[in-house]
Amino acid sequence: MDASVVAKWFIPETGTDAALKVLDTAGQLLAPDLIYPECGNVIWKKVVRGELDHQDGRDVLVAILGAPLEVVASRELAVAAYEIAQRFKRSVYDSLYVALAVASDCALVTADEKLVSAFKGSALETHVRGLGAWA
């Protein structure tokens, strides 16, 4: 799971129904520890834009901290993420999620269609799945 999906579990927006379906049906849910600051940043942006008030943003962050995620230390994924970032011209942040999917032999579920497109046709394509494909 990446932050674009996890945030939708608690903030109603486009894709929330599909994100909740993932939550209900995916089984084990993995994320690098980067998930928490990234979700915090998503929430912060929504507060700044006036889409959430401060207290609601705080409540969403607390809920995310309690979400049923198995969190993996970024340190364990850093070198692989760096290599993926270099090869596919993606940020190391995004590549941490992909590196975890590869290491765990599963698929990253993301609402970031640019990220999905970056891996189309590559050997890593099966490890990056768009949220829309899940629904």
C-alpha positions as semicolon CSV with decimal commas, in nm:
position;residue;x (nm);y (nm);z (nm)
1;M;0,000;0,000;0,000
2;D;0,116;0,350;-0,061
3;A;-0,004;0,676;0,092
4;S;-0,231;0,750;-0,203
5;V;-0,439;0,444;-0,110
6;V;-0,409;0,444;0,269
7;A;-0,525;0,807;0,298
8;K;-0,840;0,717;0,103
9;W;-0,935;0,469;0,376
10;F;-1,003;0,764;0,606
11;I;-1,063;1,063;0,376
12;P;-1,360;1,032;0,139
13;E;-1,250;1,129;-0,212
14;T;-1,231;0,983;-0,561
15;G;-1,115;0,623;-0,530
16;T;-1,221;0,574;-0,169
17;D;-1,457;0,285;-0,254
18;A;-1,180;0,102;-0,440
19;A;-0,932;0,171;-0,157
20;L;-1,177;0,031;0,098
21;K;-1,221;-0,277;-0,119
22;V;-0,844;-0,331;-0,108
23;L;-0,853;-0,292;0,271
24;D;-1,132;-0,549;0,298
25;T;-1,001;-0,808;0,052
26;A;-0,624;-0,782;0,014
27;G;-0,512;-0,995;0,307
28;Q;-0,171;-0,894;0,441
29;L;-0,108;-0,522;0,390
30;L;0,256;-0,412;0,368
31;A;0,413;-0,068;0,360
32;P;0,756;0,082;0,423
33;D;0,778;0,301;0,732
34;L;0,777;0,600;0,497
35;I;0,398;0,552;0,484
36;Y;0,344;0,754;0,802
37;P;0,524;1,077;0,706
38;E;0,379;1,054;0,355
39;C;0,025;1,017;0,488
40;G;0,094;1,302;0,730
41;N;0,196;1,517;0,436
42;V;-0,120;1,426;0,240
43;I;-0,330;1,526;0,540
44;W;-0,131;1,846;0,596
45;K;-0,191;1,949;0,232
46;K;-0,565;1,891;0,274
47;V;-0,568;2,106;0,587
48;V;-0,373;2,384;0,413
49;R;-0,620;2,375;0,120
50;G;-0,915;2,392;0,360
51;E;-1,042;2,043;0,273
52;L;-1,001;1,929;0,636
53;D;-0,976;2,125;0,958
54;H;-0,680;2,078;1,190
55;Q;-0,856;1,846;1,435
56;D;-1,002;1,627;1,161
57;G;-0,655;1,603;1,006
58;R;-0,509;1,498;1,339
59;D;-0,785;1,241;1,387
60;V;-0,719;1,095;1,040
61;L;-0,348;1,068;1,113
62;V;-0,416;0,889;1,442
63;A;-0,649;0,650;1,257
64;I;-0,382;0,580;0,995
65;L;-0,130;0,505;1,271
66;G;-0,372;0,235;1,387
67;A;-0,437;0,089;1,041
68;P;-0,368;-0,284;0,993
69;L;-0,036;-0,244;0,812
70;E;0,273;-0,456;0,846
71;V;0,543;-0,191;0,832
72;V;0,893;-0,263;0,701
73;A;1,194;-0,045;0,783
74;S;1,304;0,169;0,489
75;R;1,663;0,090;0,581
76;E;1,609;-0,268;0,459
77;L;1,486;-0,141;0,121
78;A;1,705;0,165;0,064
79;V;1,964;0,019;-0,175
80;A;1,706;-0,163;-0,387
81;A;1,489;0,151;-0,392
82;Y;1,784;0,359;-0,505
83;E;1,855;0,117;-0,791
84;I;1,489;0,120;-0,898
85;A;1,480;0,499;-0,880
86;Q;1,787;0,527;-1,102
87;R;1,661;0,276;-1,356
88;F;1,305;0,409;-1,385
89;K;1,363;0,780;-1,313
90;R;1,127;0,773;-1,014
91;S;1,185;0,917;-0,669
92;V;1,351;0,701;-0,408
93;Y;1,036;0,757;-0,201
94;D;0,813;0,595;-0,466
95;S;1,076;0,332;-0,531
96;L;1,073;0,223;-0,164
97;Y;0,718;0,097;-0,215
98;V;0,815;-0,083;-0,535
99;A;1,124;-0,235;-0,371
100;L;0,904;-0,370;-0,091
101;A;0,664;-0,522;-0,343
102;V;0,952;-0,688;-0,527
103;A;1,114;-0,815;-0,205
104;S;0,779;-0,951;-0,084
105;D;0,679;-1,091;-0,425
106;C;0,352;-0,900;-0,427
107;A;0,203;-0,595;-0,595
108;L;0,209;-0,237;-0,476
109;V;-0,141;-0,090;-0,494
110;T;-0,130;0,279;-0,577
111;A;-0,367;0,552;-0,695
112;D;-0,070;0,720;-0,865
113;E;-0,126;0,646;-1,233
114;K;0,205;0,810;-1,330
115;L;0,381;0,555;-1,109
116;V;0,188;0,270;-1,270
117;S;0,277;0,402;-1,617
118;A;0,646;0,429;-1,529
119;F;0,665;0,051;-1,489
120;K;0,440;-0,054;-1,779
121;G;0,615;-0,297;-2,009
122;S;0,903;-0,353;-1,768
123;A;1,005;-0,657;-1,566
124;L;0,856;-0,483;-1,260
125;E;0,513;-0,420;-1,414
126;T;0,352;-0,703;-1,217
127;H;0,470;-0,541;-0,894
128;V;0,287;-0,211;-0,949
129;R;-0,091;-0,216;-0,973
130;G;-0,322;0,079;-1,012
131;L;-0,606;0,121;-0,765
132;G;-0,852;0,125;-1,052
133;A;-0,738;-0,220;-1,161
134;W;-0,819;-0,352;-0,813
135;A;-1,180;-0,234;-0,836
